[in-house]
Each structure stands twice: as C-alpha cells, then as structure tokens.
Amino acid sequence: MNGLNPAGAAESGPTALEVSGLGKRYRRGWALKDCSFRLPAGRICALVGPNGAGKSTLMSIVSGLLTPTEGTAEVLGRPLGDPATRSRIGFVSQDKPMYAGFTVAETLRLGRELNTTWHQAKAEDVVAQGEIPLSARVGSLSGGQRTRVTLALALGRLPELLVLDEPMSDLDPLARHQLMGVLMAEAAERGITVLMSSHVIAELEDSCDYLVLLSGGGVLLAGDIDEIVEGHQLLVGDDGSQAPNPAQVVEMRRAGRQITALVRPDGPAPDGWETGEPTLEEVLLAHLRTPGAPALITAEARPAERTVAA
C-alpha cells in the first residue's frame, strides 16, 4: 500500500505539476537528471536556465511528447502520460509546427476537430486581436503572427496547464508585450497554471510569480520568486571586511579592492559589510555562475516524500 509522507513539503492547495527524480537520457548523455520540484496550481512559473539545461526536455515530458528514462511525475493530479490529462494541457513549442499550406481558418478548424474540448470563439478572438485574416495562409505569416496562431490553438483547448517553450523568442518588443498581455489576461480570467521558459529575465519578472532554475539537468532554485529573492542578501565590502560564513556564500566577486558577495543570510551580516537586497537577475546569474552552490528549494516547491508502507 502506498502512502504520502508530507514531511518536508508544504501543501498549499492543489498541485499542477510534481516531479521527483525525473531524468531523461539520450545517447550523448543526460539531458535531465534528478529533477525534483512542485508547481502549485494557478501559478505563473518561469522555467529558466542556460541552453542545454534540460528546459525543452522537461516541457516535452510534461506535455506527453517524451517518456522519461527515470523518476516519476504527476500532472494535474494524475500520473504522467494518463490519457485523461492530455486534453487538459496546452503546449507551444519553439518551432511552432503548423501546416504552411493551410489557412488560419483551416488551422483553427483542425484544432477544433482534433480536441475533445475546444472554444472556437476564444481561438478566433486571439487571432483577431492580432489583425490576422482568417483567409491568410500559415506559410505567409510573420514570426509574430505564427506565434499568435499557435497560442490561439493552445488557448482554444481551454487548458488547465499551459506549457510554453520560448514562445516569444522571435517577436519584437511590442509584439512580445501584446502577447504577454493576452496570456496574462487568460491566466487571470481562468486561473490556469503556466509553465513558461524564456531568456528575457525582465519579461519573466514582470509576468511570473514562481521560478524553477535548471542547470546541468538539475534544479538549482524553485519556489515563489519573492521568497527566493528575499532568501538572499547582497554584501559589499573590501579586504578589511570579516569573511562571511563559506556555507552561506553563493558567489563572491572582486573588482579592485571592492568585494561583492551574494549570500543566504543566517543572522546579522559580518562586520565591515554593507547589505542590500539583490535583484532577481543578480540571484539567477550568481547561481548560474556557481552551479556548485547548494540548491534552494522553498517549502512550497518541495515534492512530497513518498514512502511505501509495509
């Protein structure tokens, strides 16, 4: 008989995604390894990491396009790959595959015919906001227009979990702002959970309230963005400053006589240091430059410990 041990996890409402020890191995090696975190329902989660960190692999696994080599996952409360979950997930990949010879209207009709849950007016409204003619061929659309049509297909499914793999990478700043507005309005209206990868930290900081940072296929940071940032402190000092506890230091950098350290404070700052609150970008870059720093997984982001009862 299986049981759940809640120790070490802070359950706060339903869970959209929970992965434990998830890994995917290709011939060239591991793309994802020992990946574990929890994403509560209703959060807008930024999935961040350098190229090759495993972001696209994780998103493809969550969306049912890849099978993991090891580990477990639950999506919307059901085991990974459960057919009942597929219609509840919307996915937009980097390459945005569509039939170039189809018109926009034909593309939306295909979405309606292939999905058991479909909201035609919702999909058409997303397209109309971009002033894209329904008669236009997909192959004639600009990158931004293609992105809008693929987002319309994803939102037309009325998903409970929306997975977006670098959705705005080929858009100009105005188009990015407009589509992010569409996405945020939909998330607020329907309370959907969003898992979105991007390299534009300012965009994520403005739109997301949750964070998962991947590096080398594993999780370095996971949890509420404000809680993660508040869990760090910026110290500025010089050679005369008392050395901080090495166990608390994420990164230490020197510029001439000035020393800047990002730490996880545990009590008052050592003598001789000026203290400040880091930005999200400073926290992310420090962890990416120092992958050996201990991972920070907040209580809300820790997956439940699963034990097997005798």
Secondary structure, 3 states (H helix, E strand, C coil): CEEEECCCCCCCCCEEEEEEEEEEEECCEEEEEEEEEEEECCCEEEEECCCCCCHHHHHHHHCCCCCCCEEEEEECCEECCCHHHHCCEEEECCCCCCCCCCEHHHHHHHHHHHCCCCCHHHHHHHHHHCCCCCCCEHHHCCHHHHHHHHHHHHHHCCCCEEEEECCCCCCCHHHHHHHHHHHHHHHHHHCCEEEEECCCHHHHHHHCCEEEEEECCEEEEEEEHHHHHHCCEEEEECCCCCCCCHHHEEEEEEECCEEEEEECCCCCCCCCCEEECCCHHHHHHHHHHCCCCCCEECHHHCCCEEEECC
